[in-house]
Amino acid sequence: MLRSENDGAVHPLVGRSAPDVALVNGRRLNDVLRDGRAWLIDLDPAEPLRTVAAGWADQLGYLAGTPTPDVDSAALLVRPDGVVSWAGREADRAAPILALARWLGEPARQRPEKYQAAASAE
């Protein structure tokens, strides 16, 4: 089972199948995972990670979710296979940026131009 670190400690959801949380758009997480992309699920009602996700918009879906007592996390980064690769209890910006860079590479605006052109042509 793959695990990653979150501020020196491993969140219990990391390396496990993502819980099927309700999303603000009325769908469930398992429904959106079928598109084959990674997803950043923001469980903070203020949606503070929307701008963070924008840097990886060519590879990453972003949705706000409904906070739930059975998911002790403010945000989840879910791989295309449905496994949580990062989870944070606080919706800070630094930890998800590091996790996104680790799993998806540099954000589009920081990639060399030739890679940006290839991504936008897809």
C-alpha atoms as an extended CHARMM CRD file, in Angstrom:
* protein
*
       122  EXT
         1         1  MET       CA              0.0000000000        0.0000000000        0.0000000000  PROA      1               0.0000000000
         2         2  LEU       CA              1.3930000000        3.3880000000       -0.9810000000  PROA      2               0.0000000000
         3         3  ARG       CA              1.5860000000        6.0090000000        1.7160000000  PROA      3               0.0000000000
         4         4  SER       CA              2.8090000000        9.5680000000        1.6600000000  PROA      4               0.0000000000
         5         5  GLU       CA              3.6780000000       11.9290000000        4.4430000000  PROA      5               0.0000000000
         6         6  ASN       CA              1.5400000000       14.8050000000        5.6070000000  PROA      6               0.0000000000
         7         7  ASP       CA              3.4140000000       17.2420000000        7.8380000000  PROA      7               0.0000000000
         8         8  GLY       CA              5.5400000000       14.4270000000        9.2470000000  PROA      8               0.0000000000
         9         9  ALA       CA              2.5900000000       12.1560000000       10.0320000000  PROA      9               0.0000000000
        10        10  VAL       CA              0.5620000000        9.9260000000        7.7530000000  PROA      10              0.0000000000
        11        11  HSD       CA             -3.1480000000       10.7320000000        7.6190000000  PROA      11              0.0000000000
        12        12  PRO       CA             -5.2040000000        7.5580000000        8.1470000000  PROA      12              0.0000000000
        13        13  LEU       CA             -6.9070000000        7.9260000000        4.7350000000  PROA      13              0.0000000000
        14        14  VAL       CA             -3.6560000000        8.0700000000        2.7370000000  PROA      14              0.0000000000
        15        15  GLY       CA             -3.0990000000        4.8690000000        0.7710000000  PROA      15              0.0000000000
        16        16  ARG       CA             -6.7150000000        3.7660000000        1.1810000000  PROA      16              0.0000000000
        17        17  SER       CA             -9.7220000000        3.9380000000       -1.1030000000  PROA      17              0.0000000000
        18        18  ALA       CA            -11.3350000000        7.3610000000       -0.9410000000  PROA      18              0.0000000000
        19        19  PRO       CA            -14.6040000000        7.5620000000        0.9850000000  PROA      19              0.0000000000
        20        20  ASP       CA            -17.5950000000        8.2110000000       -1.2620000000  PROA      20              0.0000000000
        21        21  VAL       CA            -18.2870000000       11.7440000000       -0.0140000000  PROA      21              0.0000000000
        22        22  ALA       CA            -21.1980000000       13.8660000000       -1.2200000000  PROA      22              0.0000000000
        23        23  LEU       CA            -20.1450000000       16.7150000000       -3.4920000000  PROA      23              0.0000000000
        24        24  VAL       CA            -21.6340000000       20.2000000000       -3.6670000000  PROA      24              0.0000000000
        25        25  ASN       CA            -22.9290000000       19.5380000000       -7.1990000000  PROA      25              0.0000000000
        26        26  GLY       CA            -25.1590000000       16.7540000000       -5.8500000000  PROA      26              0.0000000000
        27        27  ARG       CA            -23.0010000000       13.9180000000       -7.1380000000  PROA      27              0.0000000000
        28        28  ARG       CA            -20.8300000000       11.5040000000       -5.1790000000  PROA      28              0.0000000000
        29        29  LEU       CA            -17.0440000000       11.1660000000       -5.3530000000  PROA      29              0.0000000000
        30        30  ASN       CA            -17.2580000000        7.6820000000       -6.8690000000  PROA      30              0.0000000000
        31        31  ASP       CA            -19.2520000000        9.1520000000       -9.7870000000  PROA      31              0.0000000000
        32        32  VAL       CA            -16.5750000000       11.6910000000      -10.7590000000  PROA      32              0.0000000000
        33        33  LEU       CA            -13.6670000000        9.2560000000      -10.3730000000  PROA      33              0.0000000000
        34        34  ARG       CA            -14.8450000000        7.4600000000      -13.4930000000  PROA      34              0.0000000000
        35        35  ASP       CA            -13.3270000000       10.1280000000      -15.7610000000  PROA      35              0.0000000000
        36        36  GLY       CA             -9.7680000000        8.8660000000      -15.1370000000  PROA      36              0.0000000000
        37        37  ARG       CA             -8.3170000000       12.0760000000      -13.6390000000  PROA      37              0.0000000000
        38        38  ALA       CA             -6.9560000000       12.8470000000      -10.2170000000  PROA      38              0.0000000000
        39        39  TRP       CA             -9.3130000000       14.9500000000       -8.0810000000  PROA      39              0.0000000000
        40        40  LEU       CA             -8.7530000000       17.5140000000       -5.3640000000  PROA      40              0.0000000000
        41        41  ILE       CA            -11.7920000000       17.3830000000       -3.1040000000  PROA      41              0.0000000000
        42        42  ASP       CA            -12.1000000000       20.4490000000       -0.9020000000  PROA      42              0.0000000000
        43        43  LEU       CA            -14.2260000000       19.7300000000        2.1770000000  PROA      43              0.0000000000
        44        44  ASP       CA            -13.9190000000       23.2670000000        3.5240000000  PROA      44              0.0000000000
        45        45  PRO       CA            -17.1230000000       25.2530000000        2.8360000000  PROA      45              0.0000000000
        46        46  ALA       CA            -15.0260000000       28.3220000000        1.9520000000  PROA      46              0.0000000000
        47        47  GLU       CA            -13.2880000000       26.3380000000       -0.8660000000  PROA      47              0.0000000000
        48        48  PRO       CA             -9.7910000000       27.7450000000       -0.1900000000  PROA      48              0.0000000000
        49        49  LEU       CA             -8.0320000000       25.2660000000       -2.4960000000  PROA      49              0.0000000000
        50        50  ARG       CA             -9.8290000000       26.2430000000       -5.7210000000  PROA      50              0.0000000000
        51        51  THR       CA             -6.9550000000       28.5160000000       -6.7940000000  PROA      51              0.0000000000
        52        52  VAL       CA             -4.3630000000       25.8680000000       -5.8970000000  PROA      52              0.0000000000
        53        53  ALA       CA             -6.0840000000       23.3330000000       -8.1700000000  PROA      53              0.0000000000
        54        54  ALA       CA             -6.1380000000       25.7690000000      -11.0880000000  PROA      54              0.0000000000
        55        55  GLY       CA             -2.4090000000       25.2700000000      -11.6930000000  PROA      55              0.0000000000
        56        56  TRP       CA             -3.0210000000       21.6260000000      -12.5750000000  PROA      56              0.0000000000
        57        57  ALA       CA             -6.3670000000       22.0730000000      -14.3640000000  PROA      57              0.0000000000
        58        58  ASP       CA             -5.1180000000       20.1290000000      -17.3840000000  PROA      58              0.0000000000
        59        59  GLN       CA             -4.6670000000       16.9930000000      -15.2290000000  PROA      59              0.0000000000
        60        60  LEU       CA             -6.7890000000       17.5430000000      -12.1490000000  PROA      60              0.0000000000
        61        61  GLY       CA            -10.4490000000       17.9000000000      -11.3530000000  PROA      61              0.0000000000
        62        62  TYR       CA            -11.5340000000       20.1160000000       -8.4680000000  PROA      62              0.0000000000
        63        63  LEU       CA            -14.7780000000       19.8880000000       -6.5820000000  PROA      63              0.0000000000
        64        64  ALA       CA            -16.0120000000       21.1210000000       -3.2630000000  PROA      64              0.0000000000
        65        65  GLY       CA            -17.4600000000       18.4780000000       -1.0220000000  PROA      65              0.0000000000
        66        66  THR       CA            -19.7640000000       18.4650000000        1.9330000000  PROA      66              0.0000000000
        67        67  PRO       CA            -17.9240000000       18.2150000000        5.2570000000  PROA      67              0.0000000000
        68        68  THR       CA            -18.8180000000       14.9790000000        6.9630000000  PROA      68              0.0000000000
        69        69  PRO       CA            -18.0560000000       13.7110000000       10.4670000000  PROA      69              0.0000000000
        70        70  ASP       CA            -16.8370000000       10.3340000000        9.1730000000  PROA      70              0.0000000000
        71        71  VAL       CA            -14.0500000000       11.9520000000        7.0830000000  PROA      71              0.0000000000
        72        72  ASP       CA            -11.5450000000       13.6680000000        9.3610000000  PROA      72              0.0000000000
        73        73  SER       CA            -10.0670000000       15.8520000000        6.6410000000  PROA      73              0.0000000000
        74        74  ALA       CA            -10.4540000000       19.3230000000        5.1420000000  PROA      74              0.0000000000
        75        75  ALA       CA             -9.2750000000       18.1530000000        1.7110000000  PROA      75              0.0000000000
        76        76  LEU       CA             -8.3690000000       15.0130000000       -0.2180000000  PROA      76              0.0000000000
        77        77  LEU       CA             -6.1700000000       14.4310000000       -3.2470000000  PROA      77              0.0000000000
        78        78  VAL       CA             -7.5190000000       11.3140000000       -4.9160000000  PROA      78              0.0000000000
        79        79  ARG       CA             -5.6040000000        9.4540000000       -7.5990000000  PROA      79              0.0000000000
        80        80  PRO       CA             -7.4520000000        8.2720000000      -10.7270000000  PROA      80              0.0000000000
        81        81  ASP       CA             -7.6380000000        4.7600000000       -9.2330000000  PROA      81              0.0000000000
        82        82  GLY       CA             -9.6260000000        6.0980000000       -6.2640000000  PROA      82              0.0000000000
        83        83  VAL       CA             -6.8240000000        5.9170000000       -3.6930000000  PROA      83              0.0000000000
        84        84  VAL       CA             -6.1580000000        8.9110000000       -1.4430000000  PROA      84              0.0000000000
        85        85  SER       CA             -2.6380000000       10.1830000000       -2.0780000000  PROA      85              0.0000000000
        86        86  TRP       CA             -2.8770000000       13.1470000000        0.3050000000  PROA      86              0.0000000000
        87        87  ALA       CA             -5.3090000000       14.2430000000        2.9810000000  PROA      87              0.0000000000
        88        88  GLY       CA             -5.1200000000       17.2720000000        5.2240000000  PROA      88              0.0000000000
        89        89  ARG       CA             -7.0310000000       18.2110000000        8.3210000000  PROA      89              0.0000000000
        90        90  GLU       CA             -6.4290000000       21.8940000000        7.6750000000  PROA      90              0.0000000000
        91        91  ALA       CA             -7.0120000000       23.4390000000        4.2760000000  PROA      91              0.0000000000
        92        92  ASP       CA             -3.6680000000       25.2250000000        4.1310000000  PROA      92              0.0000000000
        93        93  ARG       CA             -2.0930000000       25.8290000000        0.7420000000  PROA      93              0.0000000000
        94        94  ALA       CA              1.4630000000       24.5180000000        1.1850000000  PROA      94              0.0000000000
        95        95  ALA       CA              0.7680000000       20.8350000000        1.8490000000  PROA      95              0.0000000000
        96        96  PRO       CA             -1.5760000000       20.2540000000       -1.1140000000  PROA      96              0.0000000000
        97        97  ILE       CA              0.8010000000       22.1190000000       -3.4480000000  PROA      97              0.0000000000
        98        98  LEU       CA              3.6210000000       19.7610000000       -2.4190000000  PROA      98              0.0000000000
        99        99  ALA       CA              1.3610000000       16.7270000000       -2.8430000000  PROA      99              0.0000000000
       100       100  LEU       CA              0.1550000000       17.8740000000       -6.2660000000  PROA      100             0.0000000000
       101       101  ALA       CA              3.7140000000       18.5190000000       -7.4430000000  PROA      101             0.0000000000
       102       102  ARG       CA              4.7580000000       15.0930000000       -6.2070000000  PROA      102             0.0000000000
       103       103  TRP       CA              1.9170000000       13.2370000000       -7.9430000000  PROA      103             0.0000000000
       104       104  LEU       CA              1.3050000000       15.4080000000      -11.0220000000  PROA      104             0.0000000000
       105       105  GLY       CA              4.5420000000       17.3270000000      -11.5750000000  PROA      105             0.0000000000
       106       106  GLU       CA              4.9130000000       21.0860000000      -11.7870000000  PROA      106             0.0000000000
       107       107  PRO       CA              1.8030000000       23.2510000000      -12.2730000000  PROA      107             0.0000000000
       108       108  ALA       CA              1.1170000000       24.1490000000      -15.9160000000  PROA      108             0.0000000000
       109       109  ARG       CA              2.2280000000       27.7540000000      -15.5050000000  PROA      109             0.0000000000
       110       110  GLN       CA              5.6800000000       26.5640000000      -14.3650000000  PROA      110             0.0000000000
       111       111  ARG       CA              6.2180000000       23.9310000000      -17.0700000000  PROA      111             0.0000000000
       112       112  PRO       CA              8.3190000000       24.7610000000      -20.1010000000  PROA      112             0.0000000000
       113       113  GLU       CA              6.2800000000       26.2560000000      -22.9690000000  PROA      113             0.0000000000
       114       114  LYS       CA              6.5220000000       23.1550000000      -25.1620000000  PROA      114             0.0000000000
       115       115  TYR       CA              4.7700000000       21.1020000000      -22.4550000000  PROA      115             0.0000000000
       116       116  GLN       CA              2.0730000000       23.7250000000      -21.9640000000  PROA      116             0.0000000000
       117       117  ALA       CA              1.3290000000       23.7560000000      -25.7080000000  PROA      117             0.0000000000
       118       118  ALA       CA              1.0820000000       19.9530000000      -25.7650000000  PROA      118             0.0000000000
       119       119  ALA       CA             -1.2660000000       19.9230000000      -22.7680000000  PROA      119             0.0000000000
       120       120  SER       CA             -3.5650000000       22.5760000000      -24.2530000000  PROA      120             0.0000000000
       121       121  ALA       CA             -3.7230000000       20.6970000000      -27.5910000000  PROA      121             0.0000000000
       122       122  GLU       CA             -5.2090000000       17.6120000000      -25.8910000000  PROA      122             0.0000000000
